[in-house]
Amino acid sequence: MNAAAAATLTRDEAFARIRLLRSPNIGPVSYHQLLRRFTTASAALEALPDLAVRGAARGRAAYRPIPTERIEREVARVRAAGARYMFHDSPDYPALLGNLENPPPVLTVRGDAALLSRPSVAMVGARNASAAAVKLSRDFASALAARGYAVVSGLARGIDAAAHRGALAGMADGGGTVGVIASGIDVTYPPEHGDLQEQVAHEGLLIAEMPPGTEPLARHFPWRNRIIAGLATGTLVVEAAPRSGSLITARLAAEAGREVMAIPGSPLDSRSHGCNQLIRDGAILVQSPDDVVELLVGFEGQPRSTVREVPDDFASDSCDEQADVADLLTTAPIGVDELIRQSGASAGAVQMALIELELAGRLLRHAAGRVSLKG
C-alpha cells in the first residue's frame, strides 16, 4: 500500500492492523507478508484461524486473534499518553527505517515527527560511561543538533542520556533528538529518566514499538536497537565494552548499509575496547563533530523498499499451491531461499507454509531471513 492509500486509511482498517500485529505469533515479517497476501488487515485476521490449523500439529488448540477489547484498551492508553500511531506506509514513516529487513509495522510516537525527515545520526555507548565520555557525547550531540541533525539514541543511562541532553541543549535549524525506548510509550525506563524522557517527547520525538504498558525486558532491547540503527544515516559509538548492546546497534547499522563510526579510547580502559575493536574491524575513526558531518553529508540511503523477504509472487495465485516444508526444517536455522530450492515449490507457497507454521507456534524467525522449528 502506498503513501496515498495510507493517508486514507479507514479507522476500522487501522484498528485491524493493530489487532493483526498484536495477535499471537505475528511478527514484523509475517505481518507484512499477510498484509501483502490479503491486501487488508481485516481480511488477514479472518484468515488466521484456518492458516494456523494448516500449520498445527495434532492436538493444538484452535487459534484466536487477540480480542478486540484488548486493542480498544490499548488505543485508549495511547491517546491518554498523548501519543499517536504511525503505520509503515504512513507519509511520515521514515524511509530509512522502512529499508530494514523487518521494519516495525506500527510505531507509537510523541512529539515532532518532522525530525524523522532530518539528516540523522545515532549515538550509543556504555551505560557506566566514564566522565570524559559523557562530556564528549554531550558535546558531540550539541554540535550536531546545532547543525540541523536529529540525534537518535535509546534513553539509557550513560552515553545515551548525555547524547539526548546535549542535543536538547544545542538544537537549532531543525535539529533535535529522537528517543527510542524498549518499553511502551507510557512507561519510563530507567525510572530516574522520567524528566528527560518527558523533555524528549515535548521538545523532540519519542518512539516506541512495544504496546503501551509494556515494561522493558531483555529481549526487547535488540528490537529497540534495530530501530535506532535503522533511523540513522550513521551510528557513532562513543564508548563501549566488548559484547555490549552498543556493538549490536553498530552491527545492525553496518548490515543496513549505514556508516559506522567510533571514538577511540585508552587500551587500559575496558569501556574503550569495543570502540577500538570496531575501528580495527573497519569502523571509521572520528575525533570531532566535523568528522561526523563530513562522513554523512550527502548520504541519501537506499530507495524505499518493501520487506526483502516478501517475494514478488507472494500475492499471486501461486499461494493456493500447497508446500510441505515442515519436514525440511529442524531446530538449526536455514535460509528461506534454500527451502524454496529444496522444496521445489514456488516462493509464495513456501512463504505461506512458513506463516502457517508460525501461527501454529512451531516456527522461529532469525536474522538474515533464516527460519527454524522451535525446539
PyMOL commands that set and color helices and strands:
alter all, ss='L'
color gray80, all
select helices_A, chain A and resi 3-7+11-22+28-38+41-55+68-80+95-98+113-117+131-146+159-170+191-203+220-231+245-255+270-280+289-296+317-320+326-328+336-343+347-359+367-369
alter helices_A, ss='H'
color red, helices_A
select strands_A, chain A and resi 84-87+106-111+120-124+150-153+176-181+205-208+234-237+259-262+284-285+334-335+363-366+370-373
alter strands_A, ss='S'
color yellow, strands_A
deselect
rebuild
show_as cartoon
